[in-house]
């Protein structure tokens, strides 16, 4: 078994300087190389020419040229070489394309690159990985099998990713879908199966959230109806938590655990469903999560519409089947993708400008500098924190300094090849209650991914979130723990004996320290916005971007949120540079009419309550306290 330590780098993104638009310049020893555009023409300090709304390129240049032109008579008396020199001076300099440097090659970075390129920017994408958009050869099992870390789902509510796969990348993907059909899932604790999640889209459509409750009524195996009904105490908070900024801030300051207690949620409902749900969607236990973030995630994934929880999986490695074709598509749009470039610093523009002017990255041959009119940071909160601390320009901005307050959690990804077939009841499973504060997903890859269908034994993936307690174990002890505790927990009691004799014929253990954002109480003020207030041409993309009123409806640590915020960041950068955004960002499905009306009533109640109290958010759910 091979162990890989991950999550420590500054970036996981890609970038490039193409020969058609730039050139490499040798630098003296000790100085970074610089990738410059062939046609420069930028200003030192202040906003460069052309930023903000601008006239078409053929407007505004003729008067200036005429003012400098010599008279026709004077030109006629000049020698031919002098006439040629004057004619050359009269020709306007070609307008340099605006340069956008994207740091990070995941969903957020690729989304930002797509949007900026479609708007006409010259885009360079920098990624620390050697193969942006593909598998890393460093992630291999003891037996030499290449492994993609972690398994990510594609929920029905992922409208932007769905449009990407079915429209934008339709030709690049070869005509077929890289995704499975929608699958059922099981929620397990050491006591057994707690609830089965059906494919809601196959069932009669009922108003939200009635459909979710009705269609799972017979699928809760152990939880009494009385406990399930205590979830009604969350209706008020779900409707009002993002009514306005003040209300969101009040909910954000309270932990999800505190909210559940005050709302009267039973302990059994909490342990059987709410805690596991948040552990695998926000990667932290409820006592460490903001109640605002928890409510937004529960609503987005499970309650807004009956079929939002329906999920599909990639039929193979996401890097191979989706991200690599995506990378080729970006290159076809002119995006220059460079792997093996770890961003180290963002430099200011010349002349004391308050703007970012370049990104320095460590490359194969040493430090390289990539000049930029706008920078998009999309490599995750850990990379952003390191980049801010090493860049005086960024560290001087209060909103960027606040990033240092954002907490991060550890993640473990283990892939195990068994010496026998051991099919699971569900291809995807949530397992909780084994290690305090940790939750896991267990996948039957033999049923989900084509490449494992012919293996002689089952191939299983264990992804453990908030895995601080497990990471110190050596690989052998960790795999043994997964097979003796986690695997039996996801099997019916009658089949647990089958797992007792199973052995690992091969395994890969990947540890990622501080790899995921924790939406802790009070974190909303520290999380980055799409556009920085302190450095106007620095933008953020990824699932770490702040949530709340006015933000995109995709919530939590989701691929959809990362991709949607990437599109938003690329559009925002283009708009700042005077370009016309061309990438459409699809909103989430609208609230059903009765839910929209209830939210409006809750918002009016919040406003009235604040007026009567003379201030304060006036959250209904934060008034009463229930004890477990």
N, C-alpha and C positions, 0 to 999 in steps of 0.2 A: 504494500500500500504506500502510496506516495502522498506526502503532505505538502501543501502549498500555503504559505502565509500571504495574505492579500490585504487590500484595502489601505495600504500605507502611503501609496503614491499621491503625487499632486494631481495628476490627471489620468483619465482614461478617455482620451479623445484623439482626433487625428487632424492633420493639416498639411498643406503643400505649397510650394512655389513653382508654378509651371514655367517651362522654358518660353512659352508663347507670350507670357505677360510679364516676366521678370527674369532676373539673372542672379546667380550666386556671385557674391563679391568676396574675394579673399580678404582676410583681416589679419593684421599683425598678431603675433602670439599674445595670448592673454586677452584679446578682444573678440567679442562675438561676431560671427558672420551675420550679414544682413541680407534679407530678401527684399529687394526694392522693385517697385513697378517700373516698367520701361519708360512710361510717360508719367513723370511725377506731377509737379504743379500744385502741391498743397501749400497752405499757409502755415507759418509758425505762430502758434498762439491763437486763442479765440476759436470761433467756429469756422471751419474751412468754407471756401466758396461752394455754393450750391446746396448747403444744408438747409433743411426745412423746405417748404413749398417753393418750387422753382418753375420758371418758364421753360418751354421746350428748348432743346439745345440750339435750334436755329434762330432763337429770339435773343435780342439784346447784344449781339456781337457786331452787327453792321455799323452802328453809329461810332463805336470805338475805333473800328478799322478806318472809317472815313476820316476821322479827326486826325489820324496819324499819317494819312496818305499824302504824298507830294502832289502838286498840281500836274495836270496832263502836259502843260508846256514844259515845265521843269523836267519831267520825266523824258520828254522827247529829246531834250538837248543833252541828256546824260549818256555816257558810254554804256554799251550793252552790259558789261559786268555790273556796273552800278545799278542799272535798271533791274537786273536779276536779283541783286541784294535787296533792293527796295520791295520788289514783289514778294520775296521770301518773308520780309518783315511784316508785310500786310496780311499774310495768311495767318488766321487765328490758330493758336495752339490747340491741338486736339484735347478734348475734355477727358481727363483721367477718370476711369471707372472708380467708383467708391469701393474701398476695401473693407471687408468684414472678416475678422479672425474669430473663429469659433473654437473654443477649448473644450474638448470632450466629444467622444464619438458614439454615445449611446442614443437613446430615443430623443432626448432633448437636443443634443448637438446636431443630429441628423435633421431633425425638424427645423431647427434654426437655419442650418445651411440650405435646406430646400427653399424656405421662404425667402431668404436673402438673395439666393441665386435667381429665383423666379422674378424678383424685383429688378434684376439687372446688376447686382453688386458683384464684385470680384471676391469670391469667397475662398478662404483657406481654412481648413479644418485640421486641428492638431490633436493627436491622441497619443497617450503614453504606450498603448498597446502596439505591438509590431504589426498587427493585422487588423486595423480598424474595420469593424463590421463583420469580422470572421472569428473563428476559434483561435485561441492562443495555444501554441504548441507547448507552453509551459505547464498547462493543466493536463497531466496524463496520469493514468493509473499505474500501479506497480507492473501490470502486464503490458504497458505501453499504449493503452487505449486513450485517445484524445477525449477530453471531457469538457463540456460546457458547464460552468458553475451555475447551479440553481435552475429551477423550472418556474416559468412565469405563465399565468393564464391570460386569456383574451376574452373578457366579459362582453356580453351582448351590448352593454352600454358604451362600449369603446367606439364611438361613431367616427372619430377622426382616423384611428388606425384601420377601421373597416374600410373607410374611403380610400386610404392609402393602398391597401392590399387589393381592393377590387377595381380601382380606377387608376390611380397614379402609377402603380407598379404592375399593372395587369400584364403588360408585355414582358417586363423584366422577370416576372415569376414563372414564365413559361405556360401560362394559361390555366394551370391548376391551382387549387387552394393549398397553402402550406399548413392549414389548420385541420384538426379533427372535427367531428361533429360535436354538438353540445353533450356534456356528460353529467351523470349524477355524481354526488359527493357524499361522504359520510363524515360526521363529527363524532369522535371517539374520546372517551376518558378511560382510566383504568377499570371503571365499572362496566364498560361495554359501549355499544353504539347508543349515542344520545339522540341523534336526529339524522335523517336522510334528507338531503337537498335534491328535489326532483328537477327535471328540465321543465321549468315553469312555462316556457313558451309552447309546450305541447299540451297544456291544460287550458280549460276554459278561462278566458280573460275576465277578471273581476276588478272592481275599483281598488286602487291602492289605499292602504296596505292590506285590505281585506283578503286579496288573493293570496298574499304571502302567508297569512295566518290560516286561512281556510285550507289551502292545499297541503300544508304541513301538519294539520291537526292530527292526522292518523300516522304521521311519520316520526313523531316524537316517541321514542321507545320507553323512556323512563321518567320524563318530567311531567308531573300532574298538571291538569288544566289550570288549577288555581295558581300555580307558579307562573305559568305562561301569561295569565291575565295581568300579572303585576307589571308587565311591559307597558300597559296602558299609561302608567305614570310618566313615560317618556314622550308621550304625544305632544304635550305642551312644549317641552324643550326642543323637540325636533322641528316644530313649527316656528319657533321664535328665535332660536339661537343665533341666526345670522340676519335678524331683522334690520339691524344697522350696526355701525362700527362700535358704538358704546355697548350694545348688548353682546356682540361677539366678544369684545374684550372681557366682559364680565364672565362669560362662560369659559373663555380661554384661561382665565386665572384660576379656575377650579379644576381639580382632577376628575377624570371620568368616574373613578371609584366613588368619590364623594357625591357626584351627581346621582349615580345609581342608588346610593343609600338614601339620599334625600328624596328621590323620586319614588321610593317604596318598592324598588325591584327586589324580588326575593333572592336569597343567597343561592338557591338551587338553580334559578334561571341564569344568574350571573356566572356560576361555575360551569354550567353545561353548555351555554351558548355565547353570552356576551363576552366573557373573558377570552375564550378561544377565538372568537371572530376577530377581536381587536388584535390579538397576538399575531395572527397571520395576515392581517391587512395593514396594520400600523407598526408591527414588529416590536411591540413593547406591552407590558402589562398595564391595565387600566389605571392603577395608582400612579403611574409615571406618564400618563397621557392627559393632555388638555381635553376637557369635556367638549369644547367647541370642535376640536379636530375629530374626536370620537363620534359625535353626533353627525357631523358632515359625512364621515366615512360610512356609518351605518345607513344613513339615508341614501347615499349615492349607490352603494352596492346592493342593498337588500330591500329597501322600503319605498323608494320613489315610484317604481313601477314593478309590476308583478314579475316580469321576466329579466330584470336587471342582473340577478345573481347567476343567470345561465352563463356557463363558461366553456370555452374550447381551449385546446392546447396545441402547440406546434407539433407536427408529425415527425420532427427531427430537431437538430440544433437550430435555435433561432438565428444564430450567427450565420449559418450556412444557408438556410432556407429563406430568410427574410432580410437580415442586415447586409449580407454581402451583395445580393441583387440591388438593395437600396443604395449601397455605396457606388455600384456601377452606374445606377441611374443618376446619382448626384454628379459623378464625374462626367456623364454625358451632358449635364447642364453647365459644365465648366468649373465645378467645384474641385479644388485641389486638395487631395487628402494625403496627409503625411502621418505615417505611423512612427513609433519610436521617438516621439517628441513630447517630453514631459515639461509642461509649462512651469516656469520658475518665477517669473516676475512680469508685472504689467508696468511699462514705462510711460511717463507723461509725454505729451506732444511737445515739440520744441518751443522755446521762447516763454517758458513759465506758464504754459497753458494749463487750465484745470481739467483738460481732457486726456483720455488715454491715447497714446500714439503708437504703441508697439507692444508686442508680447515676446518675451525672451523664453526660449525653450531649450532644454538639453537634448541634443540630437546625437546621432551616431558619431559625428565628427567633432562634437563639442557644442558650445552654446551658439544658438542661431537666433536672430532677431527678425520678427515679422511685423512690418509696419501695418498700421490699421487706422481706419477712420471710425470704426466701431468694433467693440469686443463683446462677444457673448460667452459667458462662463456657464458651461453645461456639464461639468465633470463631477458634480456632487458636492455636498456641503463640506466634506472633509477637504477636498481639493481647493474649494473656494476659501476656506479658513486659512489654509497654508499659503495660498496665493496672496490674500489680503495681508497677512503678517509679513510677507517678504517684499511687499510693494508699498513704499511710502505714500504713493499717490492714492492707493485704495485705503490704506490704514488711516489716512487723514479724514476720510468721509465717515461721519457718525453712523450712517445706516449700514455701511460695510463693516465697520468695527464691531457692530452688534452681532455679527455672525459668530464671533468667538463664543457667544453664550449658548449657541445651539448644541444640544447634546446629540451623541451618536450611539448606536447599538451595534453589537457584534452579531455576525451571522455565520452559520456553519452549513456547508453543503457536502453531503457524503453520498457517493454512488456506490452501490454494492451489487456485485454479480454473485448470485447464489449458485450452489452446486446442484440445485433441483428446481423444478417448477413449483411455484407457490403463488398461484393467482389470488389477487385480492378481491374482496367483494365489490369495491368501487375503484376505478382507476386513479381517483384523487381523494385524499383523506386528510382531515385535520385531527391532530392528536394533541391533547393537552392534559395537564394534571400530573405529569411525571416528574418534572423538575420545576420547582417554584419559580414563577416569573418567566418561564420559557414556553413556547408553543412550537409545533412542528407541522409540516405537511409531508405526507408520504405518498409517493407516486409509483404506480405500476407501469414502468416504462415499456415493459414487454407488451402492454396493451395500448400504449399511447404512441410510441415512436416506431416507425417502420424498420429502422436499422437493428432493433433488438428482437424483432418477431421470430427470428430463426435461432436465437441463442438457446443452448441446451438447458439453461436454468433461468429463473426470473431475474430481471434487472430492476432494482428498486432505487429510488432517489429519496433521501431524507434531507429536508431543508429545515433547519432549526433556527428560530428567530429569538433575539435577546438571549444568546447562547453563552453568556459569560461563564456559567457553571461547567459547561462541557468543553470549552476550548482548551483548558489546561491538560486534559487527558491526552495520552499518546494515541497514535492512530489505532493500534491494535485494541486498546482498552475502549476506545470510543466506538469502534465498529461493533465490538462485543456488546456494549451497552445498547446500541441501537437494535441489534438483533434479539437481545434477550428481554428488553423492556418495551421499546417503541413499536417494533413489529408485532408482537403478540397483542398489544393494546388495540391494534387496528384489525384484529381478526375476531370472529365470533368465538365464544368459549369452546365450542365443539371442534374448532380448527386450530386452537393454540398449540396443541401437541405437535401439529405438523411443523410449526416453526422451531420447535425445540431442537430438532435434528439438523436444521439447515445450517450450512457453513458458507463462509465467503470464499469464493474462488479467486476473486479480484476485488479491489476497492480503491476508491479515490477519496481523499479527505481534504477539503479546502476550507481554510479558516480566513475570515474577513473581519478584521478588527475595526470597529468604528465605521462600518461601511454604510449604515443606513441612518437617515434622519430620525430623531425622536421628537415628536410634536408634544413636548412636555408642557405643563402648565406655565403660562406666561410667555411661551415661545413665539407667539404671533408677531410681537413687536420686533423680534430679532431675525426672523426669517426674511430672506431677500424678496424684494418685489421684482417684477419683470424688468423695470427700469430703475437704475440707481438714482437716488436724489443727489448724492454727493459728487458723482462722476457721471455726467449726463450721457456719455456715449458708451457706458458699460451696462450690459443687460444680463439677465439670468434666465436659465431654462432648466427644467428638471422637476422631479417630484418633491424637491425641497422648497420650491417656491411657495410663498405665503398664500394662505387660503383666507376666505372670509367674504363679506359682501362685495359684490362687483368683480370677483374673480371667476375664472372658468369653473363650470360645475363639476368637472372631474376632480375627485378628492383622493387623499391618502397617498400611499406609496405605490402608485400605479403607473404602468407603461403609458396609458392614455393621458394621464396628467403630464408626464414628462414630455410626450410628443406634442400635446396641445400647447404647453407653455413654450416649447421650442418654436413652434410656428408663430406664436405671439411675439417672442423675442426677435425672431428674424424679421417679422413685419415691422416691429417697433424700430429696429435698427435701420431698416430701409426708409421708413418714414422720416426719421431724424436726418438721414443723409439726402433727403430731397427726392427719393425714389417712390414709385407708386407700388404699394404692397399688392402682390398678386396671389398669395396663398390664402385660401379660405379656411378659417377656423370654425369648425362646426360646433354649435352649442350642444349641451346635453338635451335629451328629450324634454319638452316642456312638462311642468307639473300638470297633473290631471286637474280639470276645472274645480272639483270640490277641494282638492288640496291647495290649489292656488288661492281660492276664496278663504280657506282656513288660515293660510299664511298671512293674507292681507288683514284678516281680523286680528290675528296675533300681533301683527306690526302696529295696528291702530291701538291695541291694548297697551303695548309697550310705550308708545308715544304718550298716551293718556296717563299711564302710571308715572312716567317720568315728569310730566307736567304737574301732577298732584304732589309728587314727592319733592319737586323743586330740583331735579337732577337725578343722576344715577340711571342705571340701565333698566331696573325694574323687572328682572327675569322672574317669571312665575315659578319656575321649578327650583329656584334657589332660596325659597322662603321656608318651606317645611323641611323637617328633618325626620327621617325614619331610621331606626336602629335595627341592625341585623342581630 
